[in-house]
Amino acid sequence: MPRILFATIGGLLGFALYVVAILALADALYPLHWALQGLFFLAAGTLWVFPAKWLLFWAARYRPGRASRK
């Protein structure tokens, strides 16, 4: 399976699992003050970027034997 296809499928599945986990945690945090909920959603909305960045760089990594991209 090509690396980009694997990264696409893995990224979509991973993001879907992340959303489900965040929503489950959000239900548990519902009774808390609105400011704490806001901080939680700010963090949750930002933290998905780091694994996504790693996955994108991994999928686009230069492979020997191919023409260089400029």
HELIX and SHEET records of a PDB file:
HELIX    1   1 ARG A    3  LEU A   29  1                                  27    
HELIX    2   2 TRP A   34  LEU A   47  1                                  14    
HELIX    3   3 VAL A   49  ALA A   59  1                                  11    
END                                                                             
